[in-house]
Amino acid sequence: MIRIFNKLKASRFPLLPMLHPPTLWQSIINADPYRIRGLWILGSNPLLNQTDPKSVEKALDLVEFVVVSDFFFTPTAQRADLVLPFSMWLDQDDVVNTMKQWCILPRQKVVQVGEARDDREAMLDLIQSLGFNKAFPWKNHRQFVDWMLEDSGLSFEQFCEKGILTAKMRYRKHEISGFKTQSGKLELYSELLEEMGVSPLPVYREPDISPIARPDLAKQYPYSLTTRRIRSFYHS
């Protein structure tokens, strides 16, 4: 998938395969630029994890056919016309980089739970039935995985035996291509941030609720909890 995204982003008209959710819901409600008649929601629960749930609810009511693939029977899934059971990572054969960038690892399926399927298998079935064979020539997910490994000369089975594929490590890349900053240099003072009206140097801001900002609360609640909160994994 990374190779596909890199090709898309490197094209003359780069494509980012994402959208702005509030715009989507308003587009459905207003039929602008046209009425969206079907949605396939994969592993998401927009009724709870997106802003303005009333608009989300109204939009879902207007969509003629809604399919939800998920691990759980969420409030969004309860409103769907069709619910497909998702397979989890233990149910999938896959090529995984897990954000390591310098290597890829094989993920081998170890269990089959009920009728749960890899969502990409379901996508390929739909694509085949719609006749998009030229753009998506793979008949199943295993063929797709083998295609991802094509440049390595390995099949998925051979990749599993090998266990890991690593890229050639390059050190001191900045001496050749510079840093990914506006000046190409290591920047302690960001002129780009300054142009955006943001402080070009790091500035400490005391949180709204902390022992210093709210000593009155600290007397009653003396402990501070610090966690890394990733928005997309909350509220659902």
CNS distance restraints for C-alpha pairs under 8 A (distance, minus, plus):
assign (resid   1 and name CA) (resid   5 and name CA) 6.19 0.50 0.50
assign (resid   1 and name CA) (resid 148 and name CA) 7.71 0.50 0.50
assign (resid   2 and name CA) (resid   6 and name CA) 6.05 0.50 0.50
assign (resid   3 and name CA) (resid   7 and name CA) 6.29 0.50 0.50
assign (resid   4 and name CA) (resid   8 and name CA) 6.28 0.50 0.50
assign (resid   5 and name CA) (resid   9 and name CA) 6.08 0.50 0.50
assign (resid   5 and name CA) (resid  16 and name CA) 7.98 0.50 0.50
assign (resid   6 and name CA) (resid  10 and name CA) 5.99 0.50 0.50
assign (resid   7 and name CA) (resid  11 and name CA) 6.27 0.50 0.50
assign (resid   8 and name CA) (resid  14 and name CA) 5.46 0.50 0.50
assign (resid   8 and name CA) (resid  15 and name CA) 5.46 0.50 0.50
assign (resid   8 and name CA) (resid  16 and name CA) 7.51 0.50 0.50
assign (resid   9 and name CA) (resid  13 and name CA) 7.78 0.50 0.50
assign (resid   9 and name CA) (resid  14 and name CA) 4.37 0.50 0.50
assign (resid   9 and name CA) (resid  15 and name CA) 5.77 0.50 0.50
assign (resid   9 and name CA) (resid  16 and name CA) 6.94 0.50 0.50
assign (resid  10 and name CA) (resid  14 and name CA) 6.11 0.50 0.50
assign (resid  11 and name CA) (resid  15 and name CA) 7.95 0.50 0.50
assign (resid  19 and name CA) (resid  24 and name CA) 7.48 0.50 0.50
assign (resid  20 and name CA) (resid  24 and name CA) 6.44 0.50 0.50
assign (resid  21 and name CA) (resid  25 and name CA) 6.42 0.50 0.50
assign (resid  21 and name CA) (resid  50 and name CA) 7.85 0.50 0.50
assign (resid  22 and name CA) (resid  26 and name CA) 6.26 0.50 0.50
assign (resid  22 and name CA) (resid  51 and name CA) 7.54 0.50 0.50
assign (resid  23 and name CA) (resid  27 and name CA) 5.94 0.50 0.50
assign (resid  24 and name CA) (resid  28 and name CA) 6.36 0.50 0.50
assign (resid  25 and name CA) (resid  29 and name CA) 6.29 0.50 0.50
assign (resid  25 and name CA) (resid  55 and name CA) 6.56 0.50 0.50
assign (resid  25 and name CA) (resid  56 and name CA) 5.96 0.50 0.50
assign (resid  25 and name CA) (resid  59 and name CA) 5.63 0.50 0.50
assign (resid  26 and name CA) (resid  30 and name CA) 5.93 0.50 0.50
assign (resid  26 and name CA) (resid  32 and name CA) 7.96 0.50 0.50
assign (resid  26 and name CA) (resid  55 and name CA) 7.36 0.50 0.50
assign (resid  26 and name CA) (resid  59 and name CA) 7.47 0.50 0.50
assign (resid  27 and name CA) (resid  31 and name CA) 5.48 0.50 0.50
assign (resid  27 and name CA) (resid  32 and name CA) 4.88 0.50 0.50
assign (resid  27 and name CA) (resid  33 and name CA) 6.84 0.50 0.50
assign (resid  27 and name CA) (resid  34 and name CA) 7.55 0.50 0.50
assign (resid  27 and name CA) (resid  35 and name CA) 7.58 0.50 0.50
assign (resid  27 and name CA) (resid  36 and name CA) 7.98 0.50 0.50
assign (resid  28 and name CA) (resid  32 and name CA) 6.91 0.50 0.50
assign (resid  28 and name CA) (resid  34 and name CA) 7.75 0.50 0.50
assign (resid  28 and name CA) (resid  35 and name CA) 5.86 0.50 0.50
assign (resid  28 and name CA) (resid  36 and name CA) 5.79 0.50 0.50
assign (resid  28 and name CA) (resid  59 and name CA) 5.70 0.50 0.50
assign (resid  28 and name CA) (resid  62 and name CA) 7.25 0.50 0.50
assign (resid  28 and name CA) (resid  63 and name CA) 7.52 0.50 0.50
assign (resid  29 and name CA) (resid  55 and name CA) 7.94 0.50 0.50
assign (resid  29 and name CA) (resid  58 and name CA) 7.10 0.50 0.50
assign (resid  29 and name CA) (resid  59 and name CA) 5.39 0.50 0.50
assign (resid  29 and name CA) (resid  62 and name CA) 7.07 0.50 0.50
assign (resid  30 and name CA) (resid  35 and name CA) 7.83 0.50 0.50
assign (resid  31 and name CA) (resid  35 and name CA) 4.28 0.50 0.50
assign (resid  31 and name CA) (resid  36 and name CA) 7.19 0.50 0.50
assign (resid  36 and name CA) (resid  63 and name CA) 6.62 0.50 0.50
assign (resid  37 and name CA) (resid  62 and name CA) 7.89 0.50 0.50
assign (resid  37 and name CA) (resid  63 and name CA) 5.00 0.50 0.50
assign (resid  37 and name CA) (resid  64 and name CA) 5.17 0.50 0.50
assign (resid  37 and name CA) (resid  65 and name CA) 6.55 0.50 0.50
assign (resid  38 and name CA) (resid  63 and name CA) 5.76 0.50 0.50
assign (resid  38 and name CA) (resid  64 and name CA) 5.94 0.50 0.50
assign (resid  38 and name CA) (resid  65 and name CA) 4.81 0.50 0.50
assign (resid  38 and name CA) (resid  66 and name CA) 5.75 0.50 0.50
assign (resid  39 and name CA) (resid  63 and name CA) 7.21 0.50 0.50
assign (resid  39 and name CA) (resid  65 and name CA) 6.58 0.50 0.50
assign (resid  39 and name CA) (resid  66 and name CA) 4.94 0.50 0.50
assign (resid  39 and name CA) (resid  67 and name CA) 6.21 0.50 0.50
assign (resid  40 and name CA) (resid  66 and name CA) 6.01 0.50 0.50
assign (resid  40 and name CA) (resid  67 and name CA) 4.68 0.50 0.50
assign (resid  40 and name CA) (resid  68 and name CA) 5.83 0.50 0.50
assign (resid  40 and name CA) (resid  69 and name CA) 7.66 0.50 0.50
assign (resid  41 and name CA) (resid  66 and name CA) 7.61 0.50 0.50
assign (resid  41 and name CA) (resid  67 and name CA) 6.15 0.50 0.50
assign (resid  41 and name CA) (resid  68 and name CA) 4.76 0.50 0.50
assign (resid  41 and name CA) (resid  69 and name CA) 6.29 0.50 0.50
assign (resid  42 and name CA) (resid  68 and name CA) 5.88 0.50 0.50
assign (resid  42 and name CA) (resid  69 and name CA) 4.77 0.50 0.50
assign (resid  42 and name CA) (resid  70 and name CA) 6.27 0.50 0.50
assign (resid  42 and name CA) (resid 119 and name CA) 7.87 0.50 0.50
assign (resid  43 and name CA) (resid  68 and name CA) 7.57 0.50 0.50
assign (resid  43 and name CA) (resid  69 and name CA) 5.85 0.50 0.50
assign (resid  43 and name CA) (resid  70 and name CA) 4.69 0.50 0.50
assign (resid  43 and name CA) (resid  71 and name CA) 7.24 0.50 0.50
assign (resid  43 and name CA) (resid  86 and name CA) 7.81 0.50 0.50
assign (resid  44 and name CA) (resid  49 and name CA) 7.86 0.50 0.50
assign (resid  44 and name CA) (resid  70 and name CA) 7.18 0.50 0.50
assign (resid  45 and name CA) (resid  49 and name CA) 5.96 0.50 0.50
assign (resid  45 and name CA) (resid  74 and name CA) 6.53 0.50 0.50
assign (resid  45 and name CA) (resid  75 and name CA) 7.13 0.50 0.50
assign (resid  45 and name CA) (resid  76 and name CA) 5.42 0.50 0.50
assign (resid  45 and name CA) (resid  77 and name CA) 7.56 0.50 0.50
assign (resid  45 and name CA) (resid 236 and name CA) 6.33 0.50 0.50
assign (resid  46 and name CA) (resid  50 and name CA) 5.15 0.50 0.50
assign (resid  46 and name CA) (resid  53 and name CA) 7.59 0.50 0.50
assign (resid  46 and name CA) (resid  56 and name CA) 6.98 0.50 0.50
assign (resid  46 and name CA) (resid  76 and name CA) 6.73 0.50 0.50
assign (resid  47 and name CA) (resid  53 and name CA) 5.38 0.50 0.50
assign (resid  47 and name CA) (resid  56 and name CA) 6.12 0.50 0.50
assign (resid  47 and name CA) (resid  57 and name CA) 6.60 0.50 0.50
assign (resid  47 and name CA) (resid  75 and name CA) 6.86 0.50 0.50
assign (resid  47 and name CA) (resid  76 and name CA) 5.80 0.50 0.50
assign (resid  48 and name CA) (resid  53 and name CA) 6.79 0.50 0.50
assign (resid  48 and name CA) (resid  75 and name CA) 7.82 0.50 0.50
assign (resid  48 and name CA) (resid 235 and name CA) 5.93 0.50 0.50
assign (resid  48 and name CA) (resid 236 and name CA) 5.87 0.50 0.50
assign (resid  49 and name CA) (resid 232 and name CA) 7.29 0.50 0.50
assign (resid  49 and name CA) (resid 234 and name CA) 6.87 0.50 0.50
assign (resid  49 and name CA) (resid 235 and name CA) 5.14 0.50 0.50
assign (resid  49 and name CA) (resid 236 and name CA) 5.83 0.50 0.50
assign (resid  52 and name CA) (resid  56 and name CA) 6.65 0.50 0.50
assign (resid  53 and name CA) (resid  57 and name CA) 6.02 0.50 0.50
assign (resid  54 and name CA) (resid  58 and name CA) 6.15 0.50 0.50
assign (resid  55 and name CA) (resid  59 and name CA) 6.04 0.50 0.50
assign (resid  56 and name CA) (resid  60 and name CA) 6.14 0.50 0.50
assign (resid  57 and name CA) (resid  61 and name CA) 6.27 0.50 0.50
assign (resid  58 and name CA) (resid  62 and name CA) 6.52 0.50 0.50
assign (resid  59 and name CA) (resid  63 and name CA) 6.47 0.50 0.50
assign (resid  60 and name CA) (resid  66 and name CA) 7.63 0.50 0.50
assign (resid  65 and name CA) (resid  80 and name CA) 7.58 0.50 0.50
assign (resid  65 and name CA) (resid  81 and name CA) 6.10 0.50 0.50
assign (resid  66 and name CA) (resid  80 and name CA) 5.02 0.50 0.50
assign (resid  66 and name CA) (resid  81 and name CA) 5.38 0.50 0.50
assign (resid  66 and name CA) (resid  82 and name CA) 6.63 0.50 0.50
assign (resid  67 and name CA) (resid  77 and name CA) 7.91 0.50 0.50
assign (resid  67 and name CA) (resid  80 and name CA) 5.64 0.50 0.50
assign (resid  67 and name CA) (resid  81 and name CA) 6.04 0.50 0.50
assign (resid  67 and name CA) (resid  82 and name CA) 4.82 0.50 0.50
assign (resid  67 and name CA) (resid  83 and name CA) 5.81 0.50 0.50
assign (resid  67 and name CA) (resid  84 and name CA) 7.42 0.50 0.50
assign (resid  68 and name CA) (resid  76 and name CA) 7.64 0.50 0.50
assign (resid  68 and name CA) (resid  77 and name CA) 5.58 0.50 0.50
assign (resid  68 and name CA) (resid  80 and name CA) 6.24 0.50 0.50
assign (resid  68 and name CA) (resid  82 and name CA) 6.48 0.50 0.50
assign (resid  68 and name CA) (resid  83 and name CA) 4.94 0.50 0.50
assign (resid  68 and name CA) (resid  84 and name CA) 6.17 0.50 0.50
assign (resid  69 and name CA) (resid  77 and name CA) 7.87 0.50 0.50
assign (resid  69 and name CA) (resid  83 and name CA) 5.85 0.50 0.50
assign (resid  69 and name CA) (resid  84 and name CA) 4.61 0.50 0.50
assign (resid  69 and name CA) (resid  85 and name CA) 5.75 0.50 0.50
assign (resid  69 and name CA) (resid  86 and name CA) 5.55 0.50 0.50
assign (resid  69 and name CA) (resid 119 and name CA) 7.52 0.50 0.50
assign (resid  70 and name CA) (resid  74 and name CA) 8.00 0.50 0.50
assign (resid  70 and name CA) (resid  77 and name CA) 7.74 0.50 0.50
assign (resid  70 and name CA) (resid  83 and name CA) 7.70 0.50 0.50
assign (resid  70 and name CA) (resid  84 and name CA) 6.80 0.50 0.50
assign (resid  70 and name CA) (resid  85 and name CA) 5.77 0.50 0.50
assign (resid  70 and name CA) (resid  86 and name CA) 4.97 0.50 0.50
assign (resid  71 and name CA) (resid  85 and name CA) 6.17 0.50 0.50
assign (resid  71 and name CA) (resid  86 and name CA) 5.32 0.50 0.50
assign (resid  71 and name CA) (resid  87 and name CA) 7.35 0.50 0.50
assign (resid  71 and name CA) (resid  88 and name CA) 7.64 0.50 0.50
assign (resid  73 and name CA) (resid  77 and name CA) 5.51 0.50 0.50
assign (resid  73 and name CA) (resid  78 and name CA) 6.41 0.50 0.50
assign (resid  74 and name CA) (resid  78 and name CA) 6.21 0.50 0.50
assign (resid  74 and name CA) (resid 236 and name CA) 7.93 0.50 0.50
assign (resid  75 and name CA) (resid  79 and name CA) 6.77 0.50 0.50
assign (resid  76 and name CA) (resid  80 and name CA) 6.67 0.50 0.50
assign (resid  77 and name CA) (resid  83 and name CA) 6.37 0.50 0.50
assign (resid  84 and name CA) (resid 116 and name CA) 7.51 0.50 0.50
assign (resid  85 and name CA) (resid 115 and name CA) 6.95 0.50 0.50
assign (resid  85 and name CA) (resid 116 and name CA) 4.74 0.50 0.50
assign (resid  85 and name CA) (resid 117 and name CA) 6.75 0.50 0.50
assign (resid  86 and name CA) (resid 116 and name CA) 5.23 0.50 0.50
assign (resid  86 and name CA) (resid 117 and name CA) 5.72 0.50 0.50
assign (resid  86 and name CA) (resid 118 and name CA) 6.35 0.50 0.50
assign (resid  86 and name CA) (resid 119 and name CA) 6.49 0.50 0.50
assign (resid  87 and name CA) (resid  91 and name CA) 5.55 0.50 0.50
assign (resid  87 and name CA) (resid  92 and name CA) 7.02 0.50 0.50
assign (resid  87 and name CA) (resid 113 and name CA) 7.71 0.50 0.50
assign (resid  87 and name CA) (resid 116 and name CA) 4.91 0.50 0.50
assign (resid  87 and name CA) (resid 117 and name CA) 4.96 0.50 0.50
assign (resid  87 and name CA) (resid 118 and name CA) 5.12 0.50 0.50
assign (resid  87 and name CA) (resid 119 and name CA) 7.32 0.50 0.50
assign (resid  88 and name CA) (resid  92 and name CA) 6.90 0.50 0.50
assign (resid  88 and name CA) (resid 118 and name CA) 7.73 0.50 0.50
assign (resid  89 and name CA) (resid 107 and name CA) 7.98 0.50 0.50
assign (resid  89 and name CA) (resid 109 and name CA) 7.76 0.50 0.50
assign (resid  90 and name CA) (resid 108 and name CA) 7.47 0.50 0.50
assign (resid  90 and name CA) (resid 109 and name CA) 5.57 0.50 0.50
assign (resid  90 and name CA) (resid 110 and name CA) 5.81 0.50 0.50
assign (resid  90 and name CA) (resid 111 and name CA) 6.33 0.50 0.50
assign (resid  91 and name CA) (resid 108 and name CA) 7.99 0.50 0.50
assign (resid  91 and name CA) (resid 109 and name CA) 4.83 0.50 0.50
assign (resid  91 and name CA) (resid 110 and name CA) 6.10 0.50 0.50
assign (resid  91 and name CA) (resid 111 and name CA) 5.29 0.50 0.50
assign (resid  91 and name CA) (resid 112 and name CA) 5.73 0.50 0.50
assign (resid  91 and name CA) (resid 113 and name CA) 7.54 0.50 0.50
assign (resid  91 and name CA) (resid 117 and name CA) 7.85 0.50 0.50
assign (resid  91 and name CA) (resid 118 and name CA) 7.53 0.50 0.50
assign (resid  92 and name CA) (resid 107 and name CA) 7.01 0.50 0.50
assign (resid  92 and name CA) (resid 108 and name CA) 6.36 0.50 0.50
assign (resid  92 and name CA) (resid 109 and name CA) 4.60 0.50 0.50
assign (resid  92 and name CA) (resid 110 and name CA) 7.78 0.50 0.50
assign (resid  92 and name CA) (resid 118 and name CA) 6.43 0.50 0.50
assign (resid  93 and name CA) (resid 106 and name CA) 7.56 0.50 0.50
assign (resid  93 and name CA) (resid 107 and name CA) 5.36 0.50 0.50
assign (resid  93 and name CA) (resid 108 and name CA) 4.66 0.50 0.50
assign (resid  93 and name CA) (resid 109 and name CA) 4.99 0.50 0.50
assign (resid  93 and name CA) (resid 142 and name CA) 7.66 0.50 0.50
assign (resid  94 and name CA) (resid 106 and name CA) 6.05 0.50 0.50
assign (resid  94 and name CA) (resid 107 and name CA) 4.98 0.50 0.50
assign (resid  94 and name CA) (resid 108 and name CA) 6.74 0.50 0.50
assign (resid  94 and name CA) (resid 145 and name CA) 6.56 0.50 0.50
assign (resid  95 and name CA) (resid 104 and name CA) 6.61 0.50 0.50
assign (resid  95 and name CA) (resid 105 and name CA) 5.96 0.50 0.50
assign (resid  95 and name CA) (resid 106 and name CA) 4.99 0.50 0.50
assign (resid  95 and name CA) (resid 107 and name CA) 6.17 0.50 0.50
assign (resid  95 and name CA) (resid 145 and name CA) 6.77 0.50 0.50
assign (resid  95 and name CA) (resid 148 and name CA) 7.80 0.50 0.50
assign (resid  96 and name CA) (resid 104 and name CA) 5.47 0.50 0.50
assign (resid  96 and name CA) (resid 105 and name CA) 5.16 0.50 0.50
assign (resid  96 and name CA) (resid 106 and name CA) 6.10 0.50 0.50
assign (resid  96 and name CA) (resid 107 and name CA) 6.69 0.50 0.50
assign (resid  97 and name CA) (resid 101 and name CA) 6.32 0.50 0.50
assign (resid  97 and name CA) (resid 103 and name CA) 6.22 0.50 0.50
assign (resid  97 and name CA) (resid 104 and name CA) 4.45 0.50 0.50
assign (resid  97 and name CA) (resid 105 and name CA) 6.14 0.50 0.50
assign (resid  98 and name CA) (resid 104 and name CA) 7.89 0.50 0.50
assign (resid 100 and name CA) (resid 104 and name CA) 7.67 0.50 0.50
assign (resid 102 and name CA) (resid 166 and name CA) 5.85 0.50 0.50
assign (resid 102 and name CA) (resid 167 and name CA) 5.42 0.50 0.50
assign (resid 102 and name CA) (resid 168 and name CA) 7.87 0.50 0.50
assign (resid 102 and name CA) (resid 169 and name CA) 7.38 0.50 0.50
assign (resid 103 and name CA) (resid 164 and name CA) 6.88 0.50 0.50
assign (resid 103 and name CA) (resid 165 and name CA) 5.47 0.50 0.50
assign (resid 103 and name CA) (resid 166 and name CA) 4.22 0.50 0.50
assign (resid 103 and name CA) (resid 167 and name CA) 6.01 0.50 0.50
assign (resid 104 and name CA) (resid 164 and name CA) 5.96 0.50 0.50
assign (resid 104 and name CA) (resid 165 and name CA) 5.41 0.50 0.50
assign (resid 104 and name CA) (resid 166 and name CA) 6.62 0.50 0.50
assign (resid 105 and name CA) (resid 163 and name CA) 6.32 0.50 0.50
assign (resid 105 and name CA) (resid 164 and name CA) 4.90 0.50 0.50
assign (resid 105 and name CA) (resid 165 and name CA) 6.69 0.50 0.50
assign (resid 106 and name CA) (resid 156 and name CA) 7.85 0.50 0.50
assign (resid 106 and name CA) (resid 159 and name CA) 6.66 0.50 0.50
assign (resid 106 and name CA) (resid 160 and name CA) 5.58 0.50 0.50
assign (resid 106 and name CA) (resid 163 and name CA) 6.34 0.50 0.50
assign (resid 106 and name CA) (resid 164 and name CA) 6.95 0.50 0.50
assign (resid 107 and name CA) (resid 160 and name CA) 7.79 0.50 0.50
assign (resid 108 and name CA) (resid 160 and name CA) 7.48 0.50 0.50
assign (resid 112 and name CA) (resid 116 and name CA) 7.31 0.50 0.50
assign (resid 117 and name CA) (resid 121 and name CA) 6.87 0.50 0.50
assign (resid 117 and name CA) (resid 122 and name CA) 7.20 0.50 0.50
assign (resid 118 and name CA) (resid 122 and name CA) 6.85 0.50 0.50
assign (resid 119 and name CA) (resid 123 and name CA) 6.20 0.50 0.50
assign (resid 120 and name CA) (resid 124 and name CA) 6.14 0.50 0.50
assign (resid 120 and name CA) (resid 141 and name CA) 6.42 0.50 0.50
assign (resid 121 and name CA) (resid 125 and name CA) 6.30 0.50 0.50
assign (resid 121 and name CA) (resid 140 and name CA) 5.94 0.50 0.50
assign (resid 121 and name CA) (resid 141 and name CA) 5.38 0.50 0.50
assign (resid 122 and name CA) (resid 126 and name CA) 6.30 0.50 0.50
assign (resid 123 and name CA) (resid 127 and name CA) 6.09 0.50 0.50
assign (resid 124 and name CA) (resid 128 and name CA) 6.04 0.50 0.50
assign (resid 124 and name CA) (resid 136 and name CA) 7.75 0.50 0.50
assign (resid 124 and name CA) (resid 138 and name CA) 7.27 0.50 0.50
assign (resid 124 and name CA) (resid 139 and name CA) 6.61 0.50 0.50
assign (resid 124 and name CA) (resid 140 and name CA) 6.26 0.50 0.50
assign (resid 124 and name CA) (resid 141 and name CA) 7.39 0.50 0.50
assign (resid 125 and name CA) (resid 129 and name CA) 6.27 0.50 0.50
assign (resid 125 and name CA) (resid 139 and name CA) 7.57 0.50 0.50
assign (resid 125 and name CA) (resid 140 and name CA) 7.59 0.50 0.50
assign (resid 126 and name CA) (resid 130 and name CA) 6.21 0.50 0.50
assign (resid 127 and name CA) (resid 131 and name CA) 6.30 0.50 0.50
assign (resid 127 and name CA) (resid 132 and name CA) 5.56 0.50 0.50
assign (resid 127 and name CA) (resid 133 and name CA) 7.08 0.50 0.50
assign (resid 127 and name CA) (resid 136 and name CA) 7.28 0.50 0.50
assign (resid 128 and name CA) (resid 132 and name CA) 6.05 0.50 0.50
assign (resid 128 and name CA) (resid 133 and name CA) 5.91 0.50 0.50
assign (resid 128 and name CA) (resid 139 and name CA) 7.33 0.50 0.50
assign (resid 132 and name CA) (resid 136 and name CA) 6.11 0.50 0.50
assign (resid 132 and name CA) (resid 137 and name CA) 7.98 0.50 0.50
assign (resid 133 and name CA) (resid 137 and name CA) 4.90 0.50 0.50
assign (resid 133 and name CA) (resid 138 and name CA) 7.66 0.50 0.50
assign (resid 138 and name CA) (resid 143 and name CA) 5.58 0.50 0.50
assign (resid 138 and name CA) (resid 144 and name CA) 5.64 0.50 0.50
assign (resid 139 and name CA) (resid 143 and name CA) 6.69 0.50 0.50
assign (resid 140 and name CA) (resid 144 and name CA) 6.62 0.50 0.50
assign (resid 141 and name CA) (resid 145 and name CA) 6.17 0.50 0.50
assign (resid 142 and name CA) (resid 146 and name CA) 6.19 0.50 0.50
assign (resid 142 and name CA) (resid 156 and name CA) 7.87 0.50 0.50
assign (resid 143 and name CA) (resid 147 and name CA) 6.18 0.50 0.50
assign (resid 144 and name CA) (resid 148 and name CA) 6.36 0.50 0.50
assign (resid 145 and name CA) (resid 149 and name CA) 6.57 0.50 0.50
assign (resid 145 and name CA) (resid 156 and name CA) 6.79 0.50 0.50
assign (resid 146 and name CA) (resid 150 and name CA) 6.16 0.50 0.50
assign (resid 146 and name CA) (resid 154 and name CA) 7.74 0.50 0.50
assign (resid 146 and name CA) (resid 155 and name CA) 5.52 0.50 0.50
assign (resid 146 and name CA) (resid 156 and name CA) 5.68 0.50 0.50
assign (resid 149 and name CA) (resid 153 and name CA) 6.82 0.50 0.50
assign (resid 149 and name CA) (resid 154 and name CA) 6.14 0.50 0.50
assign (resid 149 and name CA) (resid 155 and name CA) 6.71 0.50 0.50
assign (resid 149 and name CA) (resid 156 and name CA) 7.26 0.50 0.50
assign (resid 150 and name CA) (resid 154 and name CA) 6.69 0.50 0.50
assign (resid 150 and name CA) (resid 155 and name CA) 7.62 0.50 0.50
assign (resid 154 and name CA) (resid 158 and name CA) 5.65 0.50 0.50
assign (resid 154 and name CA) (resid 159 and name CA) 5.92 0.50 0.50
assign (resid 155 and name CA) (resid 159 and name CA) 6.11 0.50 0.50
assign (resid 156 and name CA) (resid 160 and name CA) 6.19 0.50 0.50
assign (resid 157 and name CA) (resid 161 and name CA) 6.49 0.50 0.50
assign (resid 158 and name CA) (resid 162 and name CA) 6.27 0.50 0.50
assign (resid 159 and name CA) (resid 163 and name CA) 6.07 0.50 0.50
assign (resid 159 and name CA) (resid 164 and name CA) 7.19 0.50 0.50
assign (resid 160 and name CA) (resid 164 and name CA) 7.84 0.50 0.50
assign (resid 172 and name CA) (resid 176 and name CA) 7.83 0.50 0.50
assign (resid 173 and name CA) (resid 177 and name CA) 6.19 0.50 0.50
assign (resid 173 and name CA) (resid 178 and name CA) 7.07 0.50 0.50
assign (resid 174 and name CA) (resid 178 and name CA) 3.97 0.50 0.50
assign (resid 174 and name CA) (resid 179 and name CA) 5.48 0.50 0.50
assign (resid 177 and name CA) (resid 184 and name CA) 7.87 0.50 0.50
assign (resid 178 and name CA) (resid 184 and name CA) 4.92 0.50 0.50
assign (resid 178 and name CA) (resid 185 and name CA) 6.06 0.50 0.50
assign (resid 179 and name CA) (resid 184 and name CA) 4.71 0.50 0.50
assign (resid 179 and name CA) (resid 185 and name CA) 5.41 0.50 0.50
assign (resid 179 and name CA) (resid 186 and name CA) 6.31 0.50 0.50
assign (resid 180 and name CA) (resid 184 and name CA) 5.87 0.50 0.50
assign (resid 180 and name CA) (resid 185 and name CA) 7.83 0.50 0.50
assign (resid 181 and name CA) (resid 185 and name CA) 6.46 0.50 0.50
assign (resid 181 and name CA) (resid 186 and name CA) 7.34 0.50 0.50
assign (resid 181 and name CA) (resid 187 and name CA) 7.30 0.50 0.50
assign (resid 182 and name CA) (resid 192 and name CA) 6.95 0.50 0.50
assign (resid 183 and name CA) (resid 187 and name CA) 7.87 0.50 0.50
assign (resid 188 and name CA) (resid 201 and name CA) 6.97 0.50 0.50
assign (resid 189 and name CA) (resid 200 and name CA) 5.31 0.50 0.50
assign (resid 189 and name CA) (resid 201 and name CA) 5.48 0.50 0.50
assign (resid 190 and name CA) (resid 194 and name CA) 6.41 0.50 0.50
assign (resid 190 and name CA) (resid 200 and name CA) 4.66 0.50 0.50
assign (resid 190 and name CA) (resid 201 and name CA) 6.80 0.50 0.50
assign (resid 191 and name CA) (resid 195 and name CA) 6.18 0.50 0.50
assign (resid 191 and name CA) (resid 200 and name CA) 6.25 0.50 0.50
assign (resid 192 and name CA) (resid 196 and name CA) 6.47 0.50 0.50
assign (resid 192 and name CA) (resid 200 and name CA) 7.65 0.50 0.50
assign (resid 193 and name CA) (resid 197 and name CA) 6.41 0.50 0.50
assign (resid 193 and name CA) (resid 198 and name CA) 5.12 0.50 0.50
assign (resid 193 and name CA) (resid 199 and name CA) 6.45 0.50 0.50
assign (resid 193 and name CA) (resid 200 and name CA) 5.26 0.50 0.50
assign (resid 194 and name CA) (resid 198 and name CA) 5.31 0.50 0.50
assign (resid 194 and name CA) (resid 199 and name CA) 5.94 0.50 0.50
assign (resid 194 and name CA) (resid 200 and name CA) 5.02 0.50 0.50
assign (resid 199 and name CA) (resid 203 and name CA) 7.22 0.50 0.50
assign (resid 206 and name CA) (resid 210 and name CA) 7.51 0.50 0.50
assign (resid 206 and name CA) (resid 212 and name CA) 7.78 0.50 0.50
assign (resid 206 and name CA) (resid 213 and name CA) 6.88 0.50 0.50
assign (resid 207 and name CA) (resid 213 and name CA) 7.00 0.50 0.50
assign (resid 208 and name CA) (resid 213 and name CA) 6.10 0.50 0.50
assign (resid 208 and name CA) (resid 214 and name CA) 7.62 0.50 0.50
assign (resid 209 and name CA) (resid 213 and name CA) 5.88 0.50 0.50
assign (resid 209 and name CA) (resid 214 and name CA) 5.80 0.50 0.50
assign (resid 210 and name CA) (resid 214 and name CA) 5.59 0.50 0.50
assign (resid 210 and name CA) (resid 215 and name CA) 7.43 0.50 0.50
assign (resid 210 and name CA) (resid 218 and name CA) 7.29 0.50 0.50
assign (resid 210 and name CA) (resid 224 and name CA) 7.43 0.50 0.50
assign (resid 211 and name CA) (resid 215 and name CA) 4.91 0.50 0.50
assign (resid 211 and name CA) (resid 217 and name CA) 7.27 0.50 0.50
assign (resid 211 and name CA) (resid 218 and name CA) 5.04 0.50 0.50
assign (resid 211 and name CA) (resid 222 and name CA) 7.51 0.50 0.50
assign (resid 214 and name CA) (resid 218 and name CA) 6.41 0.50 0.50
assign (resid 215 and name CA) (resid 219 and name CA) 6.38 0.50 0.50
assign (resid 216 and name CA) (resid 220 and name CA) 7.27 0.50 0.50
assign (resid 217 and name CA) (resid 221 and name CA) 5.81 0.50 0.50
assign (resid 217 and name CA) (resid 222 and name CA) 7.71 0.50 0.50
assign (resid 218 and name CA) (resid 222 and name CA) 4.63 0.50 0.50
assign (resid 218 and name CA) (resid 223 and name CA) 7.51 0.50 0.50
assign (resid 229 and name CA) (resid 234 and name CA) 8.00 0.50 0.50
assign (resid 230 and name CA) (resid 234 and name CA) 7.05 0.50 0.50
